[in-house]
């Protein structure tokens, strides 16, 4: 028995073989034997991961050791061949840093975070995980795991401007006293190290000396005047501004603004007298040059003296220099014996070794224990610094290198600041638990900071007081304002006995359509979904019965204003209701519609009164009103003014007028016949044009609402010379009736006014005095002839009456008014409309007589006889129409139905009005007659699932389901539908629809992966039987993400006035100064939401740089005087989708130290340039350069001579074969330079044969190390080995990554 094919244990692990042996006799005899063959496994299958790749989201600041993901791979082999172990094969992280970030469990494949991730440092990384079995040879498979670090709100906003002055005092901004409301005073600039919404900053005023005087831009931080400045306002104002980010919970920072009201610099000088005068930079530069020249000269002189002394020493006899011989002046200290026979040259070091592993520092001389707040001085050197350990329980939030405010005014601080600025770009503090202090000469405390590449000054921040911020909503928008106070329950006006009798009659006639009126009251401007009334209670139903019994709202024509809440059984608003838009100025605003109970085909009339709230202020038709009056007008003369319009009604409408004080005029209020109040300007004292030709007044119209609202108009009275006759209309009131649908341009009438004056005073011009904007577009008036024509088609159904007020004005400013009353007559121009409210199709053939088939609504927009509509159907149909309430008709069965004779009916309903000639409309619909049914449809699968990418076109086909019904004819017709469900508050039917005939699922909207990622629904397949039978199946729809959202820039935002936002960059800004930060978010996920920032265009390239992933805009170099005051930057924000999408933002950077224009005046106070001082500076620079060059040349010559002598002695030693009397060389440290030293460890081996000498320089690692200069000076090289905590040959390499140099020349 041999194999005939390839064996596969994973398919057939064993074979049961039966061998039958048969002889050739008659009858044949046979026997059989059973053999079981087991297949032994070999390692021929690699592990297989469950997914092709993994993507996991981890929020930053996660606890170390937390599980972030799990991968799983299966191997179909057996035994050790199927045992899978997991490991990390590769990563885009550095190999050394990989193990400090993540680890994977070898047995379970769980990936653990070894540290707390920081979104600001690392936003994503990718791992290649390997699954390897234990077979021989082992097989493995790889899978990629991408870890996306999400941002949390862990960084508080940082205020960049306003900052404190260099002397430590608070800066101030000046405001001219003539500043108008909206005047830009200054701008608070802040940044947030977070990203997305966590970096979206908002600005709020916490405290102000004079509340209401200033306003603060919510997103821009711009401080503007809210009103005009008054004489009572204090000259100095203080604002406490809070900057809050958009994170949860939000973090904030505060800044204090000092404002001085002054129109000129002289007025502000008293407030500035207590501020120190800034030093003269020219004098300081000359002082530094003199100090540098003196220092280099002294060093040059000392070097010359030392060289001469060494030369003299070598030339004189040893007896004359006996005191300098070895051993006479040396200290008794251990020496290392020299072994010249082995060819090793003695070489000594002056070492300062620091071991950062345990935050220890080993100095040449031990020091006493120090406290965290103790100032430490290394010897007498004023620039020496040593580290001071800080307790471990300090917080790890970012801190800043903050100078002590008590010493900011000293010249030493200013000098150290200038020295620090030259080396600040190489600072990189990485230890959050170490603090350092300068010597008493500086009295500064330095504290390390995360990710800070520069030194900066941070102003004092007032601690935020809790419960000081209040959040208020807009007026009139409080949720539930009217729900508990004004909402009225439905009122029934029948007595208890009458209700009982009607209830009995109703129970005896279950199929009769009836109605009753239910009334509610609701205020306008409620939010969507606000409670109106308990409709289920008023209908005598439970809330759950509303859906079961098919209760719904039916209305015609207009947009539906109300809806039913099936859960609570309440009638709620379907949207915002504007009473003025709905009912204009009617005394009562009633909305009528009907509610249908489909199971009993019963209608209920609903009447809702929309009450008015004070949401409209009185408004004049024009902002400015010009009134012309002759100077000879007698006192007491009245001049009518246009009245204000308030769409509200009742007490919320216009109530009173008020005129600003004026010695010549007063205000009178009159009432028209219809009760409308209009103002009149009453002349109190005679006018004199030569004394005052123009008068300005403000007319204010107020309503009586709560809160009170008002509107104003500027009244300008121009005084003219005498004109004693006013125009007079031929009629005070013109009336005419016109039919609707007149052609445009038809002349309606001509108004005529005459003036007895001559010349310009007798020329009359016509204009509309009071006409709403809607009516103004309907008519046009010839200002010279008074002809009124139609400019748009007049529609009776829109407006049936127009009241127009025409004004006639002569050249002398006299005005006469007349009314034009136009009545529109209706004509039969609208056909009836038929709406099928409900259609019950199909209907079973055994339906009883009187069964309601359809509910129809008819309507005609015309009025009177033209609007009376009658409906009819064909007489040969087994149906009839019955009149219901209002304009509803019910289509009911009149004869028995027989499906075998007629399976469907095409019904035509004809609606005709009573006009002449009559107009009619036909509506067609089909009624199906259904057979009985006994088999439900059956789906081909138990469940379905499908995928669809987002942004799919609307109406696109998604999936198709199929169900079969074994019944015949109509009973086999399967109808597909979806179960009612809600997704994020919206019905499922608004997302997808299904073809009821084919089962094809269509997308009704473009899906958005950012809103939802999965839709689960139930598809119902029901036949047309009676009763219908159905079955359902679950369908899961998964939405795939596409790169469809461009990055959205949250900051900076454009100001509300449309101008470009301005960022500030002080001229003293050093390279790396943070100007602003571009904050953007992308609503996509994964790679599609990974943003990068690039500088697309700059007015001066090379001046600014943008962080690739942070969006921080920093200076690339120091600002120069030739740099323009205004810089324009175009920053592009791009995601990593395919194709990538991007957005751009234009930044305007102003190179200035403050915003107000008054600072420009300060430039005129600069002292004139001293030409003598400039010449002295030039001479000092030339002298310093010359001395430095001589010093450098001298040093180079000494080194060359020294090397030449060493080479010569080396050749002699090789020739002589030995060395004798060589003194140990010492490394001479240079005192006087206040520097954080950088120490290197060298391994040096020098042999007699220089060609075979080896010098090894180990590559340094970087760590923060501070070395005391004095400690290195007070120990010689050999004593260092005694005080060290480890042997010199085992000393770890501790190079320094941060170098701080304080050089005082």
WOKAMO-V837363 format. One line per field, one symbol per residue. ss: DSSP state (H for helix, E for strand, C for the rest). psi: psi as a letter, one per 40 degrees, with the letter a starting at -180 (. if undefined). burial: # if it has 16 or more other ideal C-beta (glycine too) atoms within 10 Angstrom, else .. A space follows every 10 residues. Layout:
BEGIN
ss = ???
psi = ???
burial = ???
END
This chain:
BEGIN
ss = CCCCCCCCCC CCCEEEEEEE EECCCCCCCE EEEEEEEECC CCCCCCCEEC CCEEEEEEEC CCCCCCEEEE CCEECCCCHH HHCEEEEEEE ECCCHHHHHH HEEECCCCCE EEECCCCCCC CCCEEEEEEE EEECCCCCCE EEEEEEEEEE CCCCCCCEEE ECCECCCCCE CEEEECCCCC CCCEEEECEE ECCCCHHHHC CEEEEEEECC CCCEEECCCC CEEEECCCCC CCCCCEEEEE EEEECCCCCC CEEEEEEEEE ECCCHHHHHH HHCCCCCCCC HHHHHHHHHH HHHHHHHHHH HHHHHHHHHH HHHHHCCCCC CHHHCCCCCC CCCCCCCCCH HHCCCCCCCC CCCEECCCCE ECCCCCCCCC CCCCCCCCCC CCCCCCEEEC CCCCCCCCCC CCCCHHHCCC HHHHHHHHHH HHHHHHCCCC CCCEEEECCC CCCCEEECCC CCCCCCCCCC CCCCCCCCCC CCCCCCCCCC CCCCCCCCCC CCCCCHHHHH HHHHHHHHCC CCCCCCEEEE EEECCCCCCC EEECHHHHCC CCCCHHHHCC EEEECCCCCC CEEEECCCCE EEECCCCCHH HHHCCCCCCE EEEEEEECCC CEEEEEEEEE ECCCCCCCEC CCCEEEEEEE CCCCCCCEEE CCCCECCCCH HHCEEEEEEC CCCCEEEEEE ECCCCCEEEE EEECCCCCCC CCCEEEEEEE EEECCCCCCE EEEEEEEEEE CCCCCCCEEC CCEEEEEEEC CCCCCCEEEE CCEECCCCHH HHCCEEEEEE CCHHHHCCEE ECCCCCEEEE CCCCCCCCCC EEEEEEEEEC CCCCEEEEEE EEEEECCCCC CCEEEEEEEC CCEECCCCCC CEEEEEEEEC CCCHHHHCEE EECCCCCCEE EEECCCCEEE EEECCCCCCC CCCEEEEEEE EEECCCCCCE EEEEEEEEEE CCCCCCCEEC CCEEEEEEEC CCCCCCEEEE CCEECCCCHH HHCCEEEECC CEECCEEHHH CEEECCCCCE EEECCCCCCC CCCEEEEEEE EECCCCCCCE EEEEEEEEEE CCCCCCCEEE ECCCCCCCCC CEEEECCCCC CCCEEEECEE ECCCCHHHHC CEEEEEEECC CCCEEECCCC CEEEECCCCC CCCCCEEEEE EEEECCCCCC CEEEEEEEEE ECCCCCCHHH HHHHHCCCCC HHHHHHHHHH HHHHHHHHHH HHHHHHHHHH HHHHHHHHHH HHHHHHCCCC CCCCCCCCCC CCCEECCCCC CCEEECCCCH HHCEEECCCC CEECCCCCHH HHHCCCHHHH HHHCCCCHHH CCCCEECCCC EECCC
psi = hiheihihdd dgdihhhhhh hhieihiiii iiihhhhhhh iigehiihid idiihihhii fihheihdih ihiiheaiad eehhiiihdi ieiiddedde diihhddeeh hiheihihdd dhdiihihih hhifihiiii iiihhhhhhi iigehiihhd hiiiideeih iiiihieehi hehhdahhhi iheaiadeeh iihihdiidg iediihhddd ehhiheiihi dehidhihhh hhhhieihii iiiiihhhhh hheidddedd dedehihiih dddddddddd dddddddddd dddddddddd dddddiiddd fdeeihddei ihiiihihge defhhhhiig ihhhhedffi hhidhiiiii ieehhhhgae heeiiiihii ieeiieihii hhiheeedei dddddddddd deedeehghe heehiiiiid ddfihhhiih fheihihhih hhhhhifehh hiiiheehhf dededehiii hheiiddddd dddddddegd ehhiiihhii hhiifiihei hdigddddef iideedddef hihhiicihh eiihhddefi hiieahhhdd ddebfidihh hhiihhhdde fhihhhhhhh iiigehiihi didihhhhhi eehiiehhhi ihiihheiia deahdiihhi hhediihihi hideehhiii hhhdiiihdd dhdhhhihhh hiaeihihii iihhhhhhhi ihhehiihid idhhhihiii fiihehhdih ihhiheiiad eehhiiihdh hiddddedii hhedeehhih eihhhdddhe hhhhhhhhha eeeiiiiiih hhhhhiigeh iihhhhdihg hihiefhiie hhdihihiih eiiaddehhi iiiieeifii hhhaibfiih hihdiiihdd dheihhhhhh hiieihiiii hhhhihhihi iiiehiihie idiiiiihii fiiheihdih ihiiheiibd eehhhiiiih iihfeiidee diihhedeeh hiheihihde diehhhihhh hiaeihiiii iiihhhhhhi iigehihhhd hiiiideeih ihiihidehi hehhdahhhi iheaiadeeh iihihdiidg iediihhded ehhiheiihi deiidhhhhh hhhhafihii iiiihhhhhh gieidieddd dddeehiihh dddddddddd dddddddddd dddddddddd dddddddddd dddddefiii fhihiihhih iehgihihhi hihhhhidhd eeihhhgihi ihihhhhhdd dddehidded ddeieiidee hihgihdhhh hhhh.
burial = ........#. .......... .......... .......... #.#.###.#. ...##..#.# .#.....##. ###.####.. ##.###.#.. #.#....#.. ####....## #.#...#### .####.#.## #####...## #.#.#####. ########## ######.#.# ######..#. ..######## ######.### ####.#.#.# ..#####.## #####...#. ..#...#.## #######..# ########## ##.....#.. #......... .....####. .##..##.## .......... .......... .......... .......... ....##..#. ######.... ####...... .....###.. ########.# .......### ###...##.. .######.## #.##..#.#. .#.######. ########## .#.######. ...#...... .......... ##....#..# .......... .......... ..#..#.### ######...# ######.##. #.#.##..#. #####..... ######..## ###...#.## ..#.....#. #.######.# ####.#.### ########## #...#.#### #.#.....## #########. .####.#.#. .#.##.##.. ......###. ###...#.#. ....#.#.## #####...## ###.#.#.## ..#..####. ...#...#.# .......#.. ###.#.#... ##.#.#.### #...#..### #....#.#.# ...###.... .#.#.##### ########## .#.#.#.### #####.##.. #####.#... ########## ##...##.## #.#...#.#. #..#..#### ###...#.#. ....#.#.#. #####..##. #.#.#.#.## #.#..##.#. ...#...#.# .#.....##. #.#.#.#..# ########.. ..#....#.. ####....## #.#...#### ....#.#.## ######..## ###.#.#.#. #######.## ###.#..... ######..## ########## ##.##.#### ###.##.#.. ..####..## #####...#. ..#...#.#. #######... ###.#.#.## ######.#.. .......... ......#..# ..##..##.. #......... .......... ........#. .......... ...####.#. #......#.. .......... ..######## ###.#.#..# #..#...... #.######.# .###.
END
